[in-house]
Amino acid sequence: DGLEQEGLVARRPSAEDGRGAVVVLTARGAQRLRDMAPEHFARLEEMVDELTVDERAVFLDLLSRVVRGIGALTAE
């Protein structure tokens, strides 16, 4: 609700299920995302900076599996 009140996202009725809603990024939200992306990615880089190249590869593989799992759950 806070993001919606700030005008960063908006709720829209679901095209697939009239009982549900989807949350979409507004133009203001997209601009905020663009503004904070460089700092966000710099922090992520700091977090994995201590990992070796091989460790990063394992980490990214595991992370992609988690993301696919989340995608499968939300598709149901």
Biopython code that builds the backbone (N, CA, C, O; Angstrom):
import numpy as np
from Bio.PDB.StructureBuilder import StructureBuilder

atoms = [
    (1, "ASP", "N", (0.814, -1.205, 0.000)),
    (1, "ASP", "CA", (0.000, 0.000, 0.000)),
    (1, "ASP", "C", (0.855, 1.266, 0.000)),
    (1, "ASP", "O", (0.477, 2.266, -0.610)),
    (2, "GLY", "N", (1.993, 1.231, 0.673)),
    (2, "GLY", "CA", (2.857, 2.402, 0.724)),
    (2, "GLY", "C", (3.403, 2.777, -0.641)),
    (2, "GLY", "O", (3.456, 3.957, -0.991)),
    (3, "LEU", "N", (3.812, 1.777, -1.415)),
    (3, "LEU", "CA", (4.325, 2.049, -2.763)),
    (3, "LEU", "C", (3.231, 2.630, -3.652)),
    (3, "LEU", "O", (3.484, 3.494, -4.491)),
    (4, "GLU", "N", (2.031, 2.146, -3.453)),
    (4, "GLU", "CA", (0.900, 2.664, -4.224)),
    (4, "GLU", "C", (0.601, 4.107, -3.815)),
    (4, "GLU", "O", (0.329, 4.950, -4.670)),
    (5, "GLN", "N", (0.649, 4.388, -2.535)),
    (5, "GLN", "CA", (0.396, 5.750, -2.053)),
    (5, "GLN", "C", (1.454, 6.724, -2.547)),
    (5, "GLN", "O", (1.164, 7.900, -2.767)),
    (6, "GLU", "N", (2.686, 6.238, -2.721)),
    (6, "GLU", "CA", (3.761, 7.090, -3.243)),
    (6, "GLU", "C", (3.685, 7.249, -4.757)),
    (6, "GLU", "O", (4.454, 8.013, -5.340)),
    (7, "GLY", "N", (2.766, 6.534, -5.394)),
    (7, "GLY", "CA", (2.628, 6.623, -6.841)),
    (7, "GLY", "C", (3.666, 5.831, -7.607)),
    (7, "GLY", "O", (3.893, 6.083, -8.790)),
    (8, "LEU", "N", (4.300, 4.872, -6.942)),
    (8, "LEU", "CA", (5.341, 4.073, -7.588)),
    (8, "LEU", "C", (4.773, 2.849, -8.299)),
    (8, "LEU", "O", (5.339, 2.375, -9.284)),
    (9, "VAL", "N", (3.658, 2.345, -7.797)),
    (9, "VAL", "CA", (2.968, 1.215, -8.415)),
    (9, "VAL", "C", (1.478, 1.505, -8.449)),
    (9, "VAL", "O", (0.976, 2.374, -7.736)),
    (10, "ALA", "N", (0.784, 0.756, -9.295)),
    (10, "ALA", "CA", (-0.673, 0.874, -9.378)),
    (10, "ALA", "C", (-1.257, -0.528, -9.465)),
    (10, "ALA", "O", (-0.646, -1.431, -10.037)),
    (11, "ARG", "N", (-2.424, -0.701, -8.903)),
    (11, "ARG", "CA", (-3.126, -1.987, -8.997)),
    (11, "ARG", "C", (-4.072, -1.934, -10.183)),
    (11, "ARG", "O", (-4.745, -0.931, -10.423)),
    (12, "ARG", "N", (-4.106, -3.028, -10.910)),
    (12, "ARG", "CA", (-5.001, -3.161, -12.055)),
    (12, "ARG", "C", (-5.742, -4.488, -11.919)),
    (12, "ARG", "O", (-5.180, -5.458, -11.412)),
    (13, "PRO", "N", (-6.983, -4.543, -12.361)),
    (13, "PRO", "CA", (-7.694, -5.831, -12.323)),
    (13, "PRO", "C", (-6.962, -6.864, -13.176)),
    (13, "PRO", "O", (-6.433, -6.542, -14.240)),
    (14, "SER", "N", (-6.938, -8.083, -12.709)),
    (14, "SER", "CA", (-6.291, -9.158, -13.452)),
    (14, "SER", "C", (-7.099, -9.481, -14.697)),
    (14, "SER", "O", (-8.318, -9.640, -14.627)),
    (15, "ALA", "N", (-6.426, -9.577, -15.831)),
    (15, "ALA", "CA", (-7.095, -9.947, -17.080)),
    (15, "ALA", "C", (-7.484, -11.419, -17.066)),
    (15, "ALA", "O", (-8.417, -11.825, -17.760)),
    (16, "GLU", "N", (-6.773, -12.215, -16.280)),
    (16, "GLU", "CA", (-7.031, -13.650, -16.227)),
    (16, "GLU", "C", (-8.087, -14.017, -15.200)),
    (16, "GLU", "O", (-8.815, -14.993, -15.377)),
    (17, "ASP", "N", (-8.174, -13.250, -14.140)),
    (17, "ASP", "CA", (-9.098, -13.563, -13.053)),
    (17, "ASP", "C", (-9.628, -12.256, -12.495)),
    (17, "ASP", "O", (-8.904, -11.528, -11.815)),
    (18, "GLY", "N", (-10.873, -11.957, -12.774)),
    (18, "GLY", "CA", (-11.470, -10.696, -12.345)),
    (18, "GLY", "C", (-11.476, -10.490, -10.840)),
    (18, "GLY", "O", (-11.654, -9.368, -10.367)),
    (19, "ARG", "N", (-11.282, -11.565, -10.083)),
    (19, "ARG", "CA", (-11.262, -11.433, -8.621)),
    (19, "ARG", "C", (-9.926, -10.919, -8.120)),
    (19, "ARG", "O", (-9.827, -10.401, -7.008)),
    (20, "GLY", "N", (-8.902, -11.064, -8.941)),
    (20, "GLY", "CA", (-7.554, -10.694, -8.515)),
    (20, "GLY", "C", (-7.106, -9.372, -9.098)),
    (20, "GLY", "O", (-7.819, -8.723, -9.863)),
    (21, "ALA", "N", (-5.915, -9.000, -8.715)),
    (21, "ALA", "CA", (-5.323, -7.759, -9.217)),
    (21, "ALA", "C", (-3.849, -8.011, -9.509)),
    (21, "ALA", "O", (-3.236, -8.923, -8.953)),
    (22, "VAL", "N", (-3.303, -7.200, -10.377)),
    (22, "VAL", "CA", (-1.867, -7.223, -10.638)),
    (22, "VAL", "C", (-1.313, -5.863, -10.251)),
    (22, "VAL", "O", (-2.018, -4.854, -10.294)),
    (23, "VAL", "N", (-0.068, -5.849, -9.881)),
    (23, "VAL", "CA", (0.595, -4.600, -9.514)),
    (23, "VAL", "C", (1.549, -4.247, -10.640)),
    (23, "VAL", "O", (2.372, -5.066, -11.048)),
    (24, "VAL", "N", (1.434, -3.028, -11.137)),
    (24, "VAL", "CA", (2.287, -2.576, -12.243)),
    (24, "VAL", "C", (3.085, -1.357, -11.804)),
    (24, "VAL", "O", (2.641, -0.562, -10.975)),
    (25, "LEU", "N", (4.254, -1.236, -12.373)),
    (25, "LEU", "CA", (5.128, -0.104, -12.102)),
    (25, "LEU", "C", (4.609, 1.118, -12.855)),
    (25, "LEU", "O", (4.293, 1.032, -14.042)),
    (26, "THR", "N", (4.524, 2.235, -12.178)),
    (26, "THR", "CA", (4.119, 3.478, -12.835)),
    (26, "THR", "C", (5.347, 4.142, -13.451)),
    (26, "THR", "O", (6.474, 3.696, -13.232)),
    (27, "ALA", "N", (5.131, 5.197, -14.214)),
    (27, "ALA", "CA", (6.254, 5.947, -14.784)),
    (27, "ALA", "C", (7.145, 6.484, -13.671)),
    (27, "ALA", "O", (8.371, 6.473, -13.788)),
    (28, "ARG", "N", (6.531, 6.950, -12.606)),
    (28, "ARG", "CA", (7.305, 7.452, -11.468)),
    (28, "ARG", "C", (8.115, 6.323, -10.829)),
    (28, "ARG", "O", (9.270, 6.515, -10.447)),
    (29, "GLY", "N", (7.499, 5.149, -10.718)),
    (29, "GLY", "CA", (8.195, 3.995, -10.169)),
    (29, "GLY", "C", (9.348, 3.554, -11.046)),
    (29, "GLY", "O", (10.411, 3.189, -10.544)),
    (30, "ALA", "N", (9.144, 3.586, -12.360)),
    (30, "ALA", "CA", (10.209, 3.215, -13.292)),
    (30, "ALA", "C", (11.380, 4.186, -13.181)),
    (30, "ALA", "O", (12.539, 3.775, -13.242)),
    (31, "GLN", "N", (11.082, 5.459, -13.019)),
    (31, "GLN", "CA", (12.151, 6.450, -12.868)),
    (31, "GLN", "C", (12.912, 6.226, -11.566)),
    (31, "GLN", "O", (14.139, 6.319, -11.542)),
    (32, "ARG", "N", (12.200, 5.933, -10.495)),
    (32, "ARG", "CA", (12.857, 5.654, -9.212)),
    (32, "ARG", "C", (13.770, 4.441, -9.345)),
    (32, "ARG", "O", (14.883, 4.431, -8.820)),
    (33, "LEU", "N", (13.294, 3.424, -10.048)),
    (33, "LEU", "CA", (14.103, 2.228, -10.264)),
    (33, "LEU", "C", (15.374, 2.559, -11.038)),
    (33, "LEU", "O", (16.460, 2.102, -10.681)),
    (34, "ARG", "N", (15.240, 3.350, -12.092)),
    (34, "ARG", "CA", (16.423, 3.755, -12.870)),
    (34, "ARG", "C", (17.390, 4.567, -12.013)),
    (34, "ARG", "O", (18.606, 4.416, -12.132)),
    (35, "ASP", "N", (16.857, 5.422, -11.157)),
    (35, "ASP", "CA", (17.705, 6.261, -10.308)),
    (35, "ASP", "C", (18.497, 5.441, -9.295)),
    (35, "ASP", "O", (19.657, 5.745, -9.019)),
    (36, "MET", "N", (17.872, 4.402, -8.740)),
    (36, "MET", "CA", (18.552, 3.648, -7.696)),
    (36, "MET", "C", (19.333, 2.446, -8.217)),
    (36, "MET", "O", (20.093, 1.847, -7.456)),
    (37, "ALA", "N", (19.177, 2.081, -9.461)),
    (37, "ALA", "CA", (19.844, 0.887, -9.995)),
    (37, "ALA", "C", (21.368, 0.935, -9.870)),
    (37, "ALA", "O", (21.954, -0.054, -9.430)),
    (38, "PRO", "N", (22.037, 2.026, -10.232)),
    (38, "PRO", "CA", (23.505, 2.016, -10.130)),
    (38, "PRO", "C", (24.006, 1.737, -8.709)),
    (38, "PRO", "O", (24.934, 0.950, -8.521)),
    (39, "GLU", "N", (23.402, 2.372, -7.725)),
    (39, "GLU", "CA", (23.817, 2.145, -6.337)),
    (39, "GLU", "C", (23.501, 0.714, -5.912)),
    (39, "GLU", "O", (24.299, 0.072, -5.228)),
    (40, "HIS", "N", (22.346, 0.224, -6.315)),
    (40, "HIS", "CA", (21.944, -1.138, -5.967)),
    (40, "HIS", "C", (22.942, -2.159, -6.520)),
    (40, "HIS", "O", (23.391, -3.051, -5.801)),
    (41, "PHE", "N", (23.283, -2.019, -7.800)),
    (41, "PHE", "CA", (24.216, -2.967, -8.406)),
    (41, "PHE", "C", (25.619, -2.834, -7.824)),
    (41, "PHE", "O", (26.345, -3.824, -7.741)),
    (42, "ALA", "N", (26.005, -1.646, -7.426)),
    (42, "ALA", "CA", (27.304, -1.464, -6.768)),
    (42, "ALA", "C", (27.330, -2.209, -5.438)),
    (42, "ALA", "O", (28.339, -2.822, -5.088)),
    (43, "ARG", "N", (26.228, -2.158, -4.699)),
    (43, "ARG", "CA", (26.163, -2.884, -3.424)),
    (43, "ARG", "C", (26.193, -4.389, -3.646)),
    (43, "ARG", "O", (26.847, -5.120, -2.902)),
    (44, "LEU", "N", (25.481, -4.852, -4.675)),
    (44, "LEU", "CA", (25.520, -6.282, -4.986)),
    (44, "LEU", "C", (26.938, -6.723, -5.318)),
    (44, "LEU", "O", (27.381, -7.790, -4.895)),
    (45, "GLU", "N", (27.637, -5.905, -6.068)),
    (45, "GLU", "CA", (29.026, -6.216, -6.426)),
    (45, "GLU", "C", (29.889, -6.318, -5.170)),
    (45, "GLU", "O", (30.734, -7.208, -5.067)),
    (46, "GLU", "N", (29.680, -5.415, -4.220)),
    (46, "GLU", "CA", (30.426, -5.469, -2.955)),
    (46, "GLU", "C", (30.140, -6.765, -2.210)),
    (46, "GLU", "O", (31.036, -7.340, -1.592)),
    (47, "MET", "N", (28.895, -7.225, -2.265)),
    (47, "MET", "CA", (28.508, -8.435, -1.539)),
    (47, "MET", "C", (29.195, -9.679, -2.082)),
    (47, "MET", "O", (29.527, -10.586, -1.318)),
    (48, "VAL", "N", (29.411, -9.731, -3.382)),
    (48, "VAL", "CA", (30.011, -10.930, -3.975)),
    (48, "VAL", "C", (31.489, -10.740, -4.293)),
    (48, "VAL", "O", (32.121, -11.623, -4.872)),
    (49, "ASP", "N", (32.027, -9.614, -3.923)),
    (49, "ASP", "CA", (33.415, -9.281, -4.251)),
    (49, "ASP", "C", (34.413, -10.283, -3.683)),
    (49, "ASP", "O", (35.468, -10.508, -4.277)),
    (50, "GLU", "N", (34.099, -10.879, -2.557)),
    (50, "GLU", "CA", (35.022, -11.819, -1.915)),
    (50, "GLU", "C", (34.958, -13.211, -2.529)),
    (50, "GLU", "O", (35.786, -14.059, -2.197)),
    (51, "LEU", "N", (34.002, -13.468, -3.411)),
    (51, "LEU", "CA", (33.871, -14.787, -4.017)),
    (51, "LEU", "C", (34.839, -14.937, -5.186)),
    (51, "LEU", "O", (35.126, -13.981, -5.906)),
    (52, "THR", "N", (35.332, -16.156, -5.354)),
    (52, "THR", "CA", (36.166, -16.439, -6.522)),
    (52, "THR", "C", (35.265, -16.532, -7.755)),
    (52, "THR", "O", (34.039, -16.544, -7.637)),
    (53, "VAL", "N", (35.872, -16.597, -8.917)),
    (53, "VAL", "CA", (35.108, -16.737, -10.160)),
    (53, "VAL", "C", (34.271, -18.012, -10.118)),
    (53, "VAL", "O", (33.104, -18.001, -10.510)),
    (54, "ASP", "N", (34.860, -19.108, -9.647)),
    (54, "ASP", "CA", (34.128, -20.376, -9.563)),
    (54, "ASP", "C", (32.978, -20.286, -8.566)),
    (54, "ASP", "O", (31.886, -20.791, -8.828)),
    (55, "GLU", "N", (33.218, -19.652, -7.434)),
    (55, "GLU", "CA", (32.161, -19.489, -6.434)),
    (55, "GLU", "C", (31.020, -18.635, -6.979)),
    (55, "GLU", "O", (29.850, -18.911, -6.713)),
    (56, "ARG", "N", (31.358, -17.607, -7.735)),
    (56, "ARG", "CA", (30.317, -16.770, -8.348)),
    (56, "ARG", "C", (29.479, -17.584, -9.326)),
    (56, "ARG", "O", (28.259, -17.425, -9.385)),
    (57, "ALA", "N", (30.126, -18.449, -10.089)),
    (57, "ALA", "CA", (29.394, -19.282, -11.049)),
    (57, "ALA", "C", (28.415, -20.200, -10.326)),
    (57, "ALA", "O", (27.272, -20.351, -10.755)),
    (58, "VAL", "N", (28.860, -20.814, -9.230)),
    (58, "VAL", "CA", (27.983, -21.677, -8.439)),
    (58, "VAL", "C", (26.841, -20.856, -7.854)),
    (58, "VAL", "O", (25.683, -21.271, -7.903)),
    (59, "PHE", "N", (27.164, -19.706, -7.308)),
    (59, "PHE", "CA", (26.157, -18.827, -6.715)),
    (59, "PHE", "C", (25.096, -18.443, -7.743)),
    (59, "PHE", "O", (23.900, -18.517, -7.460)),
    (60, "LEU", "N", (25.528, -18.037, -8.930)),
    (60, "LEU", "CA", (24.582, -17.634, -9.975)),
    (60, "LEU", "C", (23.733, -18.805, -10.441)),
    (60, "LEU", "O", (22.551, -18.631, -10.740)),
    (61, "ASP", "N", (24.319, -19.995, -10.508)),
    (61, "ASP", "CA", (23.548, -21.178, -10.878)),
    (61, "ASP", "C", (22.465, -21.458, -9.844)),
    (61, "ASP", "O", (21.310, -21.701, -10.195)),
    (62, "LEU", "N", (22.838, -21.423, -8.580)),
    (62, "LEU", "CA", (21.861, -21.664, -7.517)),
    (62, "LEU", "C", (20.778, -20.592, -7.499)),
    (62, "LEU", "O", (19.596, -20.893, -7.332)),
    (63, "LEU", "N", (21.184, -19.359, -7.670)),
    (63, "LEU", "CA", (20.219, -18.264, -7.679)),
    (63, "LEU", "C", (19.239, -18.410, -8.840)),
    (63, "LEU", "O", (18.045, -18.165, -8.673)),
    (64, "SER", "N", (19.725, -18.802, -10.000)),
    (64, "SER", "CA", (18.827, -18.969, -11.145)),
    (64, "SER", "C", (17.850, -20.112, -10.909)),
    (64, "SER", "O", (16.707, -20.049, -11.363)),
    (65, "ARG", "N", (18.282, -21.155, -10.204)),
    (65, "ARG", "CA", (17.362, -22.246, -9.854)),
    (65, "ARG", "C", (16.261, -21.751, -8.925)),
    (65, "ARG", "O", (15.093, -22.103, -9.092)),
    (66, "VAL", "N", (16.636, -20.943, -7.959)),
    (66, "VAL", "CA", (15.646, -20.383, -7.039)),
    (66, "VAL", "C", (14.649, -19.513, -7.803)),
    (66, "VAL", "O", (13.442, -19.608, -7.579)),
    (67, "VAL", "N", (15.144, -18.675, -8.692)),
    (67, "VAL", "CA", (14.271, -17.801, -9.479)),
    (67, "VAL", "C", (13.316, -18.634, -10.330)),
    (67, "VAL", "O", (12.130, -18.315, -10.417)),
    (68, "ARG", "N", (13.819, -19.700, -10.961)),
    (68, "ARG", "CA", (12.940, -20.573, -11.755)),
    (68, "ARG", "C", (11.889, -21.218, -10.868)),
    (68, "ARG", "O", (10.730, -21.341, -11.264)),
    (69, "GLY", "N", (12.283, -21.627, -9.677)),
    (69, "GLY", "CA", (11.329, -22.226, -8.744)),
    (69, "GLY", "C", (10.242, -21.254, -8.344)),
    (69, "GLY", "O", (9.069, -21.621, -8.261)),
    (70, "ILE", "N", (10.628, -20.022, -8.097)),
    (70, "ILE", "CA", (9.642, -18.989, -7.761)),
    (70, "ILE", "C", (8.712, -18.772, -8.946)),
    (70, "ILE", "O", (7.499, -18.650, -8.775)),
    (71, "GLY", "N", (9.282, -18.723, -10.151)),
    (71, "GLY", "CA", (8.465, -18.550, -11.348)),
    (71, "GLY", "C", (7.461, -19.675, -11.512)),
    (71, "GLY", "O", (6.313, -19.436, -11.886)),
    (72, "ALA", "N", (7.885, -20.900, -11.235)),
    (72, "ALA", "CA", (6.980, -22.044, -11.347)),
    (72, "ALA", "C", (5.860, -21.958, -10.321)),
    (72, "ALA", "O", (4.711, -22.283, -10.620)),
    (73, "LEU", "N", (6.192, -21.523, -9.120)),
    (73, "LEU", "CA", (5.164, -21.395, -8.080)),
    (73, "LEU", "C", (4.148, -20.311, -8.410)),
    (73, "LEU", "O", (2.949, -20.494, -8.205)),
    (74, "THR", "N", (4.624, -19.198, -8.917)),
    (74, "THR", "CA", (3.708, -18.092, -9.205)),
    (74, "THR", "C", (2.903, -18.340, -10.469)),
    (74, "THR", "O", (1.865, -17.708, -10.667)),
    (75, "ALA", "N", (3.358, -19.253, -11.336)),
    (75, "ALA", "CA", (2.618, -19.563, -12.562)),
    (75, "ALA", "C", (1.422, -20.465, -12.281)),
    (75, "ALA", "O", (0.502, -20.552, -13.094)),
    (76, "GLU", "N", (1.434, -21.134, -11.135)),
    (76, "GLU", "CA", (0.339, -22.062, -10.798)),
    (76, "GLU", "C", (-0.917, -21.340, -10.422)),
    (76, "GLU", "O", (-1.925, -21.975, -10.112)),
]
sb = StructureBuilder()
sb.init_structure("model")
sb.init_model(0)
sb.init_chain("A")
sb.init_seg("    ")
for serial, (resi, resn, name, xyz) in enumerate(atoms, 1):
    if name == "N":
        sb.init_residue(resn, " ", resi, " ")
    sb.init_atom(name, np.array(xyz, "f"), 0.0, 1.0, " ", f" {name:<3s}", serial, name[0])
structure = sb.get_structure()
